[in-house]
Amino acid sequence: MMTRMRCSLIAMSAPIGLSALGAMPAAAQLMSTCVAKPPVPRGELGCSILQTKPLPEGLREPVFWHIDRFDTEAAARAAVGDASVAFEDAGSWWLMAIESDSTGHRGGRHVARVGPLPLPPAPRYSMLVQSAVFAPGMYSLPHHHSGVEAVYVIEGEACYETPTNAPKLHPGETLVLPAGTPMRAVVTGAAPRHVLAVIIHDSAQPATMRMKEGAGPKLVACM
């Protein structure tokens, strides 16, 4: 696993309402909204909210997103703890854990340790796990999150437009986006893009907030 880069932006706790966001080309196609459902079957497109889970009280920095892969459903589910979830996607069983450190990996193959994750101030946190598969040229609505988002690329090329840069990621690479970062996800490259993402957010707030086109800071375009 290679950690490509980290987007270092100041977290914003207030609603976004700054200068204009850049518009996408007319030929580009909008991604569908993420909804709670199983991962999309191979050959199909969409964004699935796989699981949401309250995290244990007293979670404090430094924390990391640990990604492990298992050969069987039974082994993955047996490894689930208070701060982890298991699911099947892309032909494998995965365990996603939010912890300060992990060395045993609970019998799985350790894929990545992402972070440290900058936590927003909150009395209690929840984790939301997503899987998204979209075709080249597709893009998301501008949005930001009430907590830190971390991304891991399974297939294809992922790009994230932010006010300061537009990092591109390839399979095995990761990205951390602090809470409040205005962003737009864009599928670059010539093949479908498949990513896993986790959002660690204030349990009292929704994980994702949409932003009106033209009502936020200008984003650096994916090239």
C-alpha positions, 0 to 999 in steps of 0.5 A: 500500500502506498499513501499518495498524499494528504489534503491539508486544509483547515477544517470548517465547522460553519456552513460553506458559503464563499466564492464560486465553485468551478463548473463541470464540462457539459459532456460530463455525467453526474454520479448517482447519490450514495444510498444504503444498499449492498455493493453494486454487482460487477459491471454496474455503477453506483454508490453504496453506504455499506454500514454506519456504526457508532464508535466507542466513547472516548475516541481520541487522536491519534487514530487510523483507518486499518484495512484488512482482507480475509479469505472467508466471511466467517473469519471476517465477521469473527474479527469484528469489534466495537470499532470495526465492520466487515463486508464483502466487496470486489470479490473479497471480505474486508474488515474496516477498523478505526483504532489507534494502532493494530498489529495482529490484524485479527487473522487477515491480510493487512492492506493499509493503515490510513492516517492519522485521521484528524477528528473534528470536535465532537462528544461522540463519533460514528463511522460510515463506510461507502463503496463507489463504482463509477465510469470515466468522466463521471463526477459528484456534486460539490459537498463537504463532510462533518468529519474526516473522510479517508479513501482507498482505491481498489481499481481505476483512477480517482481525483478529488477537486479541493480549493488547494489541489486536485490529487489523483489516486491509483490502485492501492493509494489513499487520501485523507480529507479533513472535516469541512473540506469542500470537494468534488469527486471526479473519475479520471483515467480510461477505466471505471473507478472503484473506491472504498471510503470511510467518514468519521463524523459527529454522531449528532450531524449528518455525514455529508452536506451538499453545496450549491453550485457557485456557492462555495470556494473555487475548486482546483480542476482535475486534469 
